[in-house]
Amino acid sequence: MSIPANYLERVYAGVLGKIIGVYLGRPFEQWSHQQIMQNLGEINYYVHEKLNVPLIVTDDDISGTFTFIRALADYGGSRQITPAQIGHSWLNYIIEEQTILWWGGMGNSTEHTAYLRLKAGIEAPRSGSIGLNGKVVAEQIGSQIFIDGWGMVAPGDPALAADFACRAASVSHDGEALYGAQVIAAMEAQAFVEPDINKLVDTGISFIPRDSVIYRMIQDIRDWHAQEPDWRIARQWLDERYGYEKYGGNCHMVPNHGLIIFSLLYGDDNFQKSLMIVNTSGWDTDCNSGNLGCLLGIKNGLATIDAGPDWRSPIADRLYLPTADGGRSITDAVTETYHLVNMGRALQQMEPLVPKNGARFHFDLPGSVQGFVSEESIAARDVVTIENVEGYSELGSRSLGIHYHGVAVGRVGRVETPTFIPSREVARYFEKRGYRLLASPTLYSGQTMHARVVTHSANALPVQVNLYLKHYNANDELSVLESEPVLLAAGESIVITWQVPNTNGYPIAFAGVQVQGTDGQHGLLYLDYLTWDGTPNITLNRPVEREFNRVTRGAGPNFWKMAWIDGLDSRERLADLDYWPEPYRLIQNKGRGLLIHGTREWTDYQVTVRMTPHMCEAGGVAVRVQGLMRYYALLVDREKTRLIRAFEGRDTVLAEIASGWEWGNSYELNLKVAGNRLIGAIDGITVISAEDPDNLYTGGGIALISEVGRIGCEQVAVSPL
């Protein structure tokens, strides 16, 4: 099956449909139809402001969908990927009781139950089986809400999508939950090539047993649609025959799957109407709306989303994926689209798409802004507005148009995109609701930013342009750093290059472009791309302004420690880093724990840290960290020092020497990685080196490691070789 010519744009529409649907339904998730009608009325647009909640949220529907599909890339893009391998990806990316899943407990939350099975060594598919977990637990909705990616990597191949869906869903689910996931994935795959809704439904049910509840329910819904034009009347029939009173547990697959098919048929192929029906009908609104939005986006492309109200501007492509791979937590719909498309292309033995030489922000999809908005301040309002436009690109087809209005000396216009958690209020909100926003910054001191800017030929006056960033300071306030301005006349273009200055280890929260005029003029310029590269040169530490003080335990700066991904199992961990005399205290109760920082884009570099093992089985430092189960590490215990490659919870020892450390003494550990070679040093003396013949991990962040015990760590430095 060949990939459709418009595959890229259709996947983008599917990704947008998914996140729009989730953001639309999330504020009133699990409300009944009656509650929704009484308090909100029919849901025709976002209602977050009415309920005083954010629009862009961390959510299991989004983070699970775009995280679990990474197993396909992590295991070489194989069509033979197994449930067990997908289960290992769960253990690699999920931070226990913090990210992706509803942590409702064994036998209560289906996904938490499956996670505990996996953690105990029970491989998928047994981890999600009815035989182990019971029918009610195994048939809840989670398998369906995470499944869209498996449909989008198999365009026009519903059989492959259904097969993938069955394998992925079986990690945590069984029975009817598998069938519902297969139907959705198969329909989404076929939607790339089939415009007829009824034929899509025929395709979906062709992969599940005719005697299944899902199959019978879909046939009933089709019959109701044929005889009753009023969706409100037919919705009552669905509730009476397949509602929550019939199918128990916390959130059963059957009723919610029924609402997706129901709303698809009654929605008249209209994006807004379909999402109105599925959200107004109640139950698991964000899940159902996300699946349906994705399917319609794939089927009808960007035009179906753009035909109604402005769904796209409020979200500006933004989404969060909090996982153990923290450098990808702050992302956008375009970035995730290219990940999916390149997985789909790899399955067809096609080369990956790399727009504008791999630029991080390239705007090369229609309407895309990749998180860019005008600066959020009163002074900046109406100074700049943005839009995606055709042209003004050397290597692509589109750019970001920046209209500036009345800028003059002392008054600037800025457009920016987040590179880290955007505010303390956002972070605190997510912690309260159960899905934490764990993230490392994507941009660091020592790296080099590049941007190509073009001015419009009709501009009346020259304009000053420069790059800027905002980083947090000791008081969790944003400080601005700017490159030297460049004066551009009408019709000029330039590539601005700027090495990011030292922020003293404080995380960078925003990056963007600033424009300043000379005479209050109006004009237009274009951002072709914005990107960065290179190795960070950073020292990570407790802020120098913050002294050790037991009295003020837990008070003071937060973002310096929030930039670390906490994979330790002790409750006495990051929350108390203001309390301990050392800036980082690693406490692990069982097995191995990691405190992770950085991004996949880090390749060849060195990391240095001074460690004091107070009492532990082993400890050390890791490089090219790609999650909790995938990294290289220098590990030291009381008898030996090792270089290891971690994979699926197992270590491959690349080198070992019979020399260890003594508890209570301090040691400076340094680990260098270049190509496939690792070099470890202790107290400035090289003691061990090795090569990974498979060169399994080519990029990733760092981690501080403790095995069963406590280790104190001083400042951490990452630098070029």
C-alpha positions, 0 to 999 in steps of 0.5 A: 500500500503506497502512502497517499500524496497528502499523508503529511497534511492529513496526519497533521489534521488528525493530530490537531483533531485529537488535541482539539477534541481533548481540550474541548471535552476535558473541562467537563469529563465524566459529566452526564448529559443532563449535567452538561445541558443544565450547566453549559448547554450544547457544546459548540466551542471551548468552555474552559473559561466558563469553568475557570480552567486552562485550555492547554492541559496535561492529559492521559489521552494526549500523552499516552497517544503520542508516547506509547507509539514511540515504541515503534521507533525505539524498536527499529520501525518493525512491523513485528513489534510485540506487545512485550516490547510496547510494554517495555516502552511503558516502563521506559517512559512512565514515571510511576504515580506522576505521568500519563496514567490515572493512578487509581490503584490495583484493580481500580485503574486498569492502566495502573493495574497493568503497569504494576503487572509490568513492573512485577515482570509480567510481560504483555499481553498477560499484563492486561489480560482478563485471566489476570485482571478480570473482565470489568477491569480489562474492558475499560476505555484506556485501550481506545484513547491511546490508539490513534497513533497506530492508525496514523502510521498505517495510512490506507492499511487498516489490517496493519492498523488493527493488528498494531492496535490489538498488540498495543491495547493488549498491554493493559486491556482485553476483550471488548476493549481490544475490539473497540481499539481495533475498530478506531485504528482501522477506521483511521487508517482507512480514512486516508483513502476512503471518504464514505463514513459507512464504508469506514464503519464497515472496515472497522467492524470487519476486524472484530468478532460478529458476536462481540458486544461492540459489533452488535452495538454498532449495528444497533446504532446504524439501525437507529440512525436509519430510522430516527433523525433526531440525535437527542432521541437516539442518544437516549436509546444508546444510554438505555441499552449500552449505558453505564448502568449496563456496563460497569467499572469506572469508565467502560469501553462499550458506552463510550465507543458507542458515542464515537460511532453514534456522533460520527453518523449523526454529525453529518461529516461536520467537525463542529457538529460531530464534536458537539454531539459527542461532548454534549452527550456526556460520559468520557467527553475528552476521550471520545471527543479526541478519538472522533476529532482525530478520525475526522481530521484524517478523513477530511483534512485541515479544511474540516477544522478550518470550516467552523469556528476558530479552533486553532488559534487558542491552542497554537499547536501547543501540547505537553507530553510529560514522560521520563524523556523530559526534553520532549515534554514541551512540544507541538502538533507539527513536531508530533506530526513529523514523528508519526509521519516518519514512522509511517514512512519507515514502515514503507522503507521511505526516507524521513522528511526533514523540513528546512534541514531539520529546523525545530520551528519551520512552519511548513504546514498550513496554518501552523504556528508551533506554539508561537504567540505574541508576548503575553503582556499589556504593553505588547497587545496589538503590537504584533500579530502573527499568521502562517503564510505561503512563501518567504522560505529558502528551503520550504514553502511557508513561513511565519508572518509577523505584522508589527504595529506602531513599534518605536524606540523603547517599544518592542513587539515580540513573538515567542514559543515556550521551551519549558514550563510557562509559569508557576501557576500552570505547574501548580494547576497540573500537580493538583489535577493528577497529571504533573507537567514534568519537563526539562527545557529544550534550550540551554546556555552554550547552544547556538540559535539560528533564525532566518528573517525576511522583511516585506518589500513594501515596508516603508522604513528599516526595522531592528530585529533580534533574537531573545529568550526568557529564563527564570531567576532565583525568584521564579521571575522571568528575565530577558536576554537579547541578541544584538539587533540587526537593522533590515531594510525593505526586502532584505533577508538575514540569518541571525546566529546567537550563542545562548549566554550563561543563565547561571543554570536557570531554565530557559522558558521562552525563545522568540523574535523581537522587532523594534522600529525607529519611528513608530512604523508599521510593517511585516516581516517573516520568520522562515525558521528558528532552531538551535544546535550544539552542546550545552555548557551549563552548571546546574545547582541550587541558586546561589541566592538560596542558602541552606536553611532548615527553617524555610524548608521547601520555600523559595525558588522552584524552577531550578529543581522542576527542570529535573525529571524525578525518577526516584521512588522516595517521597523525600526527594525533589520537594526537599532539595531546599532543605538538604545541605547538598543541592541534590540528594538521591534517595532510592528505596528499591532497585535503581532510581534516576534523576534526569535532565536534558534532551535527545538532541544532546549527542557528544558531551561530558558530564561531571558531578561530585557524589558522596555515597552515604549508604547505597548499593551503587551510584553514578551518572548516566549519559544519552538517557532516553527514559528510565530503561535506556541509557549508558552509565558509569556505575560505582559500588564498594567493589567495582566500577562499571560502564553499562548499557541499560536496556529493558531493565537489564544491564550490558556491562561494557567494561569493568574494573575491580575498584570501588568507593567508600561510603562517606567519601566524596568523589568527582565522577566524569563521563564522556561520550563521543560516537560509540565511545565512553570514557569514565574518570574519577577525581580527574583520573581516567579509570575506565573506557569502552565502546558500544559496538551497537551504538544503540543510543546516539543522543539523550540527556543526563541522569544522576543514579542511586541504587537502594540508598542515599547519595549526596550530589554537588553541582552538575556540569554538562559541557562540550568535549 
